[in-house]
Amino acid sequence: MSITVLPGTALVIVPGVLLWAGSGTSWAAEPGAASALGLAFGMFCGAVGLALAGWTIVDFARRGRGTLAPWDPPVKLLVTGPYRYVRNPMIIGVALVLASEALLLHAAWIAAWAVIFFLINAAYIPKSEEPGLARRFGGDYQRYREYVPRWIPRLTPWRPRGEPH
């Protein structure tokens, strides 16, 4: 259950409420066919975002031995898969899915929510989440943070010292 509450709220409930509340306004979803480029880009963002968010959620459970829920966080620092390239692949995945929803539905309210969602996380993560990770994982997290960027992925995967290449 806790695996679906946060992403479900961000990806389904909030956009649904925004579509409902925005109906009849100039920011409402515009009916009609999307341009081929907008449709293709929206589908690409959605596919990449869902894959990235799904992969990281599964990694939380399998490798990190925890969940998205603050009361049951991973007990192991995740530095594999997409976490080798960027520290917050789950948030990036969710933001990509929100961008996809906005593009495919022509919904300015969802586009605005995507920006707000990202900005909230851009403020929250360095102020709350990262200090908590530093306390829980100590030097391992500090080293990881030195080499892996928060938002813009590395071009090559980071490997912790002592790990075979």
Biotite code that builds the C-alpha atoms (Angstrom):
import biotite.structure as struc

atoms = struc.array([
    struc.Atom([0.000, 0.000, 0.000], chain_id="A", res_id=1, res_name="MET", atom_name="CA", element="C"),
    struc.Atom([2.690, 2.531, 0.969], chain_id="A", res_id=2, res_name="SER", atom_name="CA", element="C"),
    struc.Atom([4.393, 1.840, -2.361], chain_id="A", res_id=3, res_name="ILE", atom_name="CA", element="C"),
    struc.Atom([1.437, 3.352, -4.242], chain_id="A", res_id=4, res_name="THR", atom_name="CA", element="C"),
    struc.Atom([0.267, 6.175, -1.963], chain_id="A", res_id=5, res_name="VAL", atom_name="CA", element="C"),
    struc.Atom([2.877, 8.820, -2.809], chain_id="A", res_id=6, res_name="LEU", atom_name="CA", element="C"),
    struc.Atom([3.235, 8.180, -6.565], chain_id="A", res_id=7, res_name="PRO", atom_name="CA", element="C"),
    struc.Atom([-0.510, 7.557, -6.897], chain_id="A", res_id=8, res_name="GLY", atom_name="CA", element="C"),
    struc.Atom([-1.287, 10.882, -5.268], chain_id="A", res_id=9, res_name="THR", atom_name="CA", element="C"),
    struc.Atom([1.220, 12.795, -7.410], chain_id="A", res_id=10, res_name="ALA", atom_name="CA", element="C"),
    struc.Atom([0.388, 11.037, -10.691], chain_id="A", res_id=11, res_name="LEU", atom_name="CA", element="C"),
    struc.Atom([-3.345, 10.293, -10.480], chain_id="A", res_id=12, res_name="VAL", atom_name="CA", element="C"),
    struc.Atom([-5.202, 12.059, -7.681], chain_id="A", res_id=13, res_name="ILE", atom_name="CA", element="C"),
    struc.Atom([-3.747, 15.581, -7.993], chain_id="A", res_id=14, res_name="VAL", atom_name="CA", element="C"),
    struc.Atom([-3.902, 15.621, -11.838], chain_id="A", res_id=15, res_name="PRO", atom_name="CA", element="C"),
    struc.Atom([-7.461, 14.239, -11.716], chain_id="A", res_id=16, res_name="GLY", atom_name="CA", element="C"),
    struc.Atom([-8.581, 16.918, -9.276], chain_id="A", res_id=17, res_name="VAL", atom_name="CA", element="C"),
    struc.Atom([-6.862, 19.585, -11.381], chain_id="A", res_id=18, res_name="LEU", atom_name="CA", element="C"),
    struc.Atom([-8.580, 18.360, -14.556], chain_id="A", res_id=19, res_name="LEU", atom_name="CA", element="C"),
    struc.Atom([-11.941, 18.347, -12.783], chain_id="A", res_id=20, res_name="TRP", atom_name="CA", element="C"),
    struc.Atom([-11.425, 21.747, -11.122], chain_id="A", res_id=21, res_name="ALA", atom_name="CA", element="C"),
    struc.Atom([-10.062, 23.307, -14.289], chain_id="A", res_id=22, res_name="GLY", atom_name="CA", element="C"),
    struc.Atom([-12.866, 22.161, -16.571], chain_id="A", res_id=23, res_name="SER", atom_name="CA", element="C"),
    struc.Atom([-14.552, 25.121, -18.180], chain_id="A", res_id=24, res_name="GLY", atom_name="CA", element="C"),
    struc.Atom([-11.554, 27.418, -17.639], chain_id="A", res_id=25, res_name="THR", atom_name="CA", element="C"),
    struc.Atom([-8.952, 28.623, -20.101], chain_id="A", res_id=26, res_name="SER", atom_name="CA", element="C"),
    struc.Atom([-6.514, 26.195, -18.440], chain_id="A", res_id=27, res_name="TRP", atom_name="CA", element="C"),
    struc.Atom([-8.747, 23.165, -19.035], chain_id="A", res_id=28, res_name="ALA", atom_name="CA", element="C"),
    struc.Atom([-7.534, 20.207, -21.038], chain_id="A", res_id=29, res_name="ALA", atom_name="CA", element="C"),
    struc.Atom([-8.069, 21.063, -24.670], chain_id="A", res_id=30, res_name="GLU", atom_name="CA", element="C"),
    struc.Atom([-9.873, 18.417, -26.688], chain_id="A", res_id=31, res_name="PRO", atom_name="CA", element="C"),
    struc.Atom([-8.533, 17.578, -30.089], chain_id="A", res_id=32, res_name="GLY", atom_name="CA", element="C"),
    struc.Atom([-5.663, 15.750, -31.602], chain_id="A", res_id=33, res_name="ALA", atom_name="CA", element="C"),
    struc.Atom([-2.177, 16.369, -30.295], chain_id="A", res_id=34, res_name="ALA", atom_name="CA", element="C"),
    struc.Atom([0.470, 17.193, -32.832], chain_id="A", res_id=35, res_name="SER", atom_name="CA", element="C"),
    struc.Atom([2.474, 14.173, -33.912], chain_id="A", res_id=36, res_name="ALA", atom_name="CA", element="C"),
    struc.Atom([5.587, 15.595, -32.258], chain_id="A", res_id=37, res_name="LEU", atom_name="CA", element="C"),
    struc.Atom([3.737, 16.405, -29.013], chain_id="A", res_id=38, res_name="GLY", atom_name="CA", element="C"),
    struc.Atom([2.153, 12.967, -28.978], chain_id="A", res_id=39, res_name="LEU", atom_name="CA", element="C"),
    struc.Atom([5.481, 11.223, -29.607], chain_id="A", res_id=40, res_name="ALA", atom_name="CA", element="C"),
    struc.Atom([7.318, 13.300, -27.001], chain_id="A", res_id=41, res_name="PHE", atom_name="CA", element="C"),
    struc.Atom([4.518, 12.830, -24.467], chain_id="A", res_id=42, res_name="GLY", atom_name="CA", element="C"),
    struc.Atom([4.553, 9.069, -24.989], chain_id="A", res_id=43, res_name="MET", atom_name="CA", element="C"),
    struc.Atom([8.362, 9.000, -24.744], chain_id="A", res_id=44, res_name="PHE", atom_name="CA", element="C"),
    struc.Atom([8.321, 10.991, -21.476], chain_id="A", res_id=45, res_name="CYS", atom_name="CA", element="C"),
    struc.Atom([5.615, 8.718, -20.092], chain_id="A", res_id=46, res_name="GLY", atom_name="CA", element="C"),
    struc.Atom([7.421, 5.505, -21.019], chain_id="A", res_id=47, res_name="ALA", atom_name="CA", element="C"),
    struc.Atom([10.784, 6.667, -19.654], chain_id="A", res_id=48, res_name="VAL", atom_name="CA", element="C"),
    struc.Atom([9.184, 8.140, -16.529], chain_id="A", res_id=49, res_name="GLY", atom_name="CA", element="C"),
    struc.Atom([7.135, 5.022, -15.745], chain_id="A", res_id=50, res_name="LEU", atom_name="CA", element="C"),
    struc.Atom([10.140, 2.760, -16.332], chain_id="A", res_id=51, res_name="ALA", atom_name="CA", element="C"),
    struc.Atom([12.374, 4.909, -14.137], chain_id="A", res_id=52, res_name="LEU", atom_name="CA", element="C"),
    struc.Atom([9.835, 5.299, -11.318], chain_id="A", res_id=53, res_name="ALA", atom_name="CA", element="C"),
    struc.Atom([8.939, 1.603, -11.455], chain_id="A", res_id=54, res_name="GLY", atom_name="CA", element="C"),
    struc.Atom([12.578, 0.487, -11.453], chain_id="A", res_id=55, res_name="TRP", atom_name="CA", element="C"),
    struc.Atom([13.407, 2.645, -8.435], chain_id="A", res_id=56, res_name="THR", atom_name="CA", element="C"),
    struc.Atom([10.332, 1.530, -6.472], chain_id="A", res_id=57, res_name="ILE", atom_name="CA", element="C"),
    struc.Atom([11.259, -2.119, -7.052], chain_id="A", res_id=58, res_name="VAL", atom_name="CA", element="C"),
    struc.Atom([14.884, -1.366, -6.073], chain_id="A", res_id=59, res_name="ASP", atom_name="CA", element="C"),
    struc.Atom([13.683, 0.231, -2.816], chain_id="A", res_id=60, res_name="PHE", atom_name="CA", element="C"),
    struc.Atom([12.026, -3.063, -1.885], chain_id="A", res_id=61, res_name="ALA", atom_name="CA", element="C"),
    struc.Atom([14.517, -5.583, -3.285], chain_id="A", res_id=62, res_name="ARG", atom_name="CA", element="C"),
    struc.Atom([17.911, -3.978, -2.821], chain_id="A", res_id=63, res_name="ARG", atom_name="CA", element="C"),
    struc.Atom([17.181, -1.335, -0.191], chain_id="A", res_id=64, res_name="GLY", atom_name="CA", element="C"),
    struc.Atom([14.861, -3.602, 1.816], chain_id="A", res_id=65, res_name="ARG", atom_name="CA", element="C"),
    struc.Atom([12.353, -0.816, 2.478], chain_id="A", res_id=66, res_name="GLY", atom_name="CA", element="C"),
    struc.Atom([9.560, 1.232, 0.919], chain_id="A", res_id=67, res_name="THR", atom_name="CA", element="C"),
    struc.Atom([8.733, 4.807, -0.095], chain_id="A", res_id=68, res_name="LEU", atom_name="CA", element="C"),
    struc.Atom([6.981, 5.301, 3.228], chain_id="A", res_id=69, res_name="ALA", atom_name="CA", element="C"),
    struc.Atom([8.909, 7.496, 5.689], chain_id="A", res_id=70, res_name="PRO", atom_name="CA", element="C"),
    struc.Atom([8.134, 4.998, 8.470], chain_id="A", res_id=71, res_name="TRP", atom_name="CA", element="C"),
    struc.Atom([9.699, 2.115, 6.475], chain_id="A", res_id=72, res_name="ASP", atom_name="CA", element="C"),
    struc.Atom([12.645, 3.560, 4.517], chain_id="A", res_id=73, res_name="PRO", atom_name="CA", element="C"),
    struc.Atom([15.300, 1.395, 2.856], chain_id="A", res_id=74, res_name="PRO", atom_name="CA", element="C"),
    struc.Atom([17.892, 0.080, 5.306], chain_id="A", res_id=75, res_name="VAL", atom_name="CA", element="C"),
    struc.Atom([20.561, -0.165, 2.600], chain_id="A", res_id=76, res_name="LYS", atom_name="CA", element="C"),
    struc.Atom([21.906, 2.780, 0.581], chain_id="A", res_id=77, res_name="LEU", atom_name="CA", element="C"),
    struc.Atom([20.929, 2.329, -3.061], chain_id="A", res_id=78, res_name="LEU", atom_name="CA", element="C"),
    struc.Atom([23.837, 2.978, -5.437], chain_id="A", res_id=79, res_name="VAL", atom_name="CA", element="C"),
    struc.Atom([22.891, 0.583, -8.240], chain_id="A", res_id=80, res_name="THR", atom_name="CA", element="C"),
    struc.Atom([20.834, 0.868, -11.426], chain_id="A", res_id=81, res_name="GLY", atom_name="CA", element="C"),
    struc.Atom([19.659, 4.416, -12.147], chain_id="A", res_id=82, res_name="PRO", atom_name="CA", element="C"),
    struc.Atom([21.107, 5.569, -8.802], chain_id="A", res_id=83, res_name="TYR", atom_name="CA", element="C"),
    struc.Atom([24.571, 5.186, -10.363], chain_id="A", res_id=84, res_name="ARG", atom_name="CA", element="C"),
    struc.Atom([23.754, 8.132, -12.633], chain_id="A", res_id=85, res_name="TYR", atom_name="CA", element="C"),
    struc.Atom([21.611, 10.488, -10.543], chain_id="A", res_id=86, res_name="VAL", atom_name="CA", element="C"),
    struc.Atom([20.627, 10.666, -6.863], chain_id="A", res_id=87, res_name="ARG", atom_name="CA", element="C"),
    struc.Atom([16.891, 11.210, -7.390], chain_id="A", res_id=88, res_name="ASN", atom_name="CA", element="C"),
    struc.Atom([15.777, 9.051, -10.320], chain_id="A", res_id=89, res_name="PRO", atom_name="CA", element="C"),
    struc.Atom([12.368, 8.360, -8.752], chain_id="A", res_id=90, res_name="MET", atom_name="CA", element="C"),
    struc.Atom([11.463, 12.061, -8.601], chain_id="A", res_id=91, res_name="ILE", atom_name="CA", element="C"),
    struc.Atom([12.743, 12.535, -12.152], chain_id="A", res_id=92, res_name="ILE", atom_name="CA", element="C"),
    struc.Atom([10.591, 9.596, -13.269], chain_id="A", res_id=93, res_name="GLY", atom_name="CA", element="C"),
    struc.Atom([7.463, 11.002, -11.617], chain_id="A", res_id=94, res_name="VAL", atom_name="CA", element="C"),
    struc.Atom([8.132, 14.467, -13.098], chain_id="A", res_id=95, res_name="ALA", atom_name="CA", element="C"),
    struc.Atom([8.503, 12.898, -16.567], chain_id="A", res_id=96, res_name="LEU", atom_name="CA", element="C"),
    struc.Atom([5.167, 11.097, -16.191], chain_id="A", res_id=97, res_name="VAL", atom_name="CA", element="C"),
    struc.Atom([3.515, 14.364, -15.120], chain_id="A", res_id=98, res_name="LEU", atom_name="CA", element="C"),
    struc.Atom([5.022, 16.095, -18.167], chain_id="A", res_id=99, res_name="ALA", atom_name="CA", element="C"),
    struc.Atom([3.660, 13.262, -20.294], chain_id="A", res_id=100, res_name="SER", atom_name="CA", element="C"),
    struc.Atom([0.164, 13.699, -18.829], chain_id="A", res_id=101, res_name="GLU", atom_name="CA", element="C"),
    struc.Atom([0.302, 17.448, -19.486], chain_id="A", res_id=102, res_name="ALA", atom_name="CA", element="C"),
    struc.Atom([1.449, 16.932, -23.088], chain_id="A", res_id=103, res_name="LEU", atom_name="CA", element="C"),
    struc.Atom([-0.953, 14.131, -23.951], chain_id="A", res_id=104, res_name="LEU", atom_name="CA", element="C"),
    struc.Atom([-3.964, 15.831, -22.348], chain_id="A", res_id=105, res_name="LEU", atom_name="CA", element="C"),
    struc.Atom([-3.023, 19.392, -23.368], chain_id="A", res_id=106, res_name="HIS", atom_name="CA", element="C"),
    struc.Atom([-3.556, 20.299, -19.720], chain_id="A", res_id=107, res_name="ALA", atom_name="CA", element="C"),
    struc.Atom([-1.870, 23.475, -18.491], chain_id="A", res_id=108, res_name="ALA", atom_name="CA", element="C"),
    struc.Atom([-2.948, 22.716, -14.892], chain_id="A", res_id=109, res_name="TRP", atom_name="CA", element="C"),
    struc.Atom([-1.025, 19.446, -14.968], chain_id="A", res_id=110, res_name="ILE", atom_name="CA", element="C"),
    struc.Atom([1.998, 21.208, -16.493], chain_id="A", res_id=111, res_name="ALA", atom_name="CA", element="C"),
    struc.Atom([1.842, 23.700, -13.618], chain_id="A", res_id=112, res_name="ALA", atom_name="CA", element="C"),
    struc.Atom([1.531, 20.815, -11.117], chain_id="A", res_id=113, res_name="TRP", atom_name="CA", element="C"),
    struc.Atom([4.611, 19.143, -12.688], chain_id="A", res_id=114, res_name="ALA", atom_name="CA", element="C"),
    struc.Atom([6.645, 22.308, -12.103], chain_id="A", res_id=115, res_name="VAL", atom_name="CA", element="C"),
    struc.Atom([5.303, 22.715, -8.548], chain_id="A", res_id=116, res_name="ILE", atom_name="CA", element="C"),
    struc.Atom([5.987, 19.026, -7.788], chain_id="A", res_id=117, res_name="PHE", atom_name="CA", element="C"),
    struc.Atom([9.584, 19.389, -8.962], chain_id="A", res_id=118, res_name="PHE", atom_name="CA", element="C"),
    struc.Atom([10.145, 22.658, -7.059], chain_id="A", res_id=119, res_name="LEU", atom_name="CA", element="C"),
    struc.Atom([8.750, 21.191, -3.828], chain_id="A", res_id=120, res_name="ILE", atom_name="CA", element="C"),
    struc.Atom([11.142, 18.257, -4.134], chain_id="A", res_id=121, res_name="ASN", atom_name="CA", element="C"),
    struc.Atom([14.047, 20.507, -5.148], chain_id="A", res_id=122, res_name="ALA", atom_name="CA", element="C"),
    struc.Atom([13.540, 22.374, -1.851], chain_id="A", res_id=123, res_name="ALA", atom_name="CA", element="C"),
    struc.Atom([12.680, 19.377, 0.358], chain_id="A", res_id=124, res_name="TYR", atom_name="CA", element="C"),
    struc.Atom([15.417, 16.963, -0.696], chain_id="A", res_id=125, res_name="ILE", atom_name="CA", element="C"),
    struc.Atom([18.503, 19.047, 0.227], chain_id="A", res_id=126, res_name="PRO", atom_name="CA", element="C"),
    struc.Atom([16.882, 20.428, 3.400], chain_id="A", res_id=127, res_name="LYS", atom_name="CA", element="C"),
    struc.Atom([15.400, 17.227, 4.832], chain_id="A", res_id=128, res_name="SER", atom_name="CA", element="C"),
    struc.Atom([16.048, 14.034, 2.899], chain_id="A", res_id=129, res_name="GLU", atom_name="CA", element="C"),
    struc.Atom([19.791, 14.430, 2.295], chain_id="A", res_id=130, res_name="GLU", atom_name="CA", element="C"),
    struc.Atom([20.674, 15.274, 5.929], chain_id="A", res_id=131, res_name="PRO", atom_name="CA", element="C"),
    struc.Atom([18.652, 12.214, 6.985], chain_id="A", res_id=132, res_name="GLY", atom_name="CA", element="C"),
    struc.Atom([20.521, 10.009, 4.517], chain_id="A", res_id=133, res_name="LEU", atom_name="CA", element="C"),
    struc.Atom([23.844, 11.410, 5.760], chain_id="A", res_id=134, res_name="ALA", atom_name="CA", element="C"),
    struc.Atom([22.873, 10.497, 9.347], chain_id="A", res_id=135, res_name="ARG", atom_name="CA", element="C"),
    struc.Atom([21.695, 7.002, 8.380], chain_id="A", res_id=136, res_name="ARG", atom_name="CA", element="C"),
    struc.Atom([24.475, 6.040, 5.970], chain_id="A", res_id=137, res_name="PHE", atom_name="CA", element="C"),
    struc.Atom([27.404, 8.246, 7.059], chain_id="A", res_id=138, res_name="GLY", atom_name="CA", element="C"),
    struc.Atom([30.536, 8.235, 4.918], chain_id="A", res_id=139, res_name="GLY", atom_name="CA", element="C"),
    struc.Atom([29.032, 5.959, 2.275], chain_id="A", res_id=140, res_name="ASP", atom_name="CA", element="C"),
    struc.Atom([26.358, 8.559, 1.511], chain_id="A", res_id=141, res_name="TYR", atom_name="CA", element="C"),
    struc.Atom([28.829, 11.459, 1.664], chain_id="A", res_id=142, res_name="GLN", atom_name="CA", element="C"),
    struc.Atom([31.050, 9.713, -0.899], chain_id="A", res_id=143, res_name="ARG", atom_name="CA", element="C"),
    struc.Atom([28.059, 8.906, -3.099], chain_id="A", res_id=144, res_name="TYR", atom_name="CA", element="C"),
    struc.Atom([26.872, 12.524, -2.902], chain_id="A", res_id=145, res_name="ARG", atom_name="CA", element="C"),
    struc.Atom([30.320, 13.784, -3.986], chain_id="A", res_id=146, res_name="GLU", atom_name="CA", element="C"),
    struc.Atom([30.254, 11.794, -7.221], chain_id="A", res_id=147, res_name="TYR", atom_name="CA", element="C"),
    struc.Atom([26.602, 11.489, -8.218], chain_id="A", res_id=148, res_name="VAL", atom_name="CA", element="C"),
    struc.Atom([24.617, 14.651, -9.071], chain_id="A", res_id=149, res_name="PRO", atom_name="CA", element="C"),
    struc.Atom([21.216, 15.398, -7.546], chain_id="A", res_id=150, res_name="ARG", atom_name="CA", element="C"),
    struc.Atom([19.255, 16.159, -10.745], chain_id="A", res_id=151, res_name="TRP", atom_name="CA", element="C"),
    struc.Atom([21.336, 16.039, -13.956], chain_id="A", res_id=152, res_name="ILE", atom_name="CA", element="C"),
    struc.Atom([22.467, 12.455, -14.664], chain_id="A", res_id=153, res_name="PRO", atom_name="CA", element="C"),
    struc.Atom([26.137, 11.563, -15.097], chain_id="A", res_id=154, res_name="ARG", atom_name="CA", element="C"),
    struc.Atom([27.149, 10.270, -18.511], chain_id="A", res_id=155, res_name="LEU", atom_name="CA", element="C"),
    struc.Atom([28.883, 7.223, -17.024], chain_id="A", res_id=156, res_name="THR", atom_name="CA", element="C"),
    struc.Atom([27.786, 5.073, -14.084], chain_id="A", res_id=157, res_name="PRO", atom_name="CA", element="C"),
    struc.Atom([29.429, 5.758, -10.727], chain_id="A", res_id=158, res_name="TRP", atom_name="CA", element="C"),
    struc.Atom([30.956, 2.757, -8.998], chain_id="A", res_id=159, res_name="ARG", atom_name="CA", element="C"),
    struc.Atom([31.827, 2.735, -5.292], chain_id="A", res_id=160, res_name="PRO", atom_name="CA", element="C"),
    struc.Atom([35.453, 2.074, -4.423], chain_id="A", res_id=161, res_name="ARG", atom_name="CA", element="C"),
    struc.Atom([36.281, -1.592, -4.291], chain_id="A", res_id=162, res_name="GLY", atom_name="CA", element="C"),
    struc.Atom([33.495, -2.593, -6.664], chain_id="A", res_id=163, res_name="GLU", atom_name="CA", element="C"),
    struc.Atom([34.646, -4.456, -9.795], chain_id="A", res_id=164, res_name="PRO", atom_name="CA", element="C"),
    struc.Atom([34.165, -2.627, -13.107], chain_id="A", res_id=165, res_name="HIS", atom_name="CA", element="C"),
])
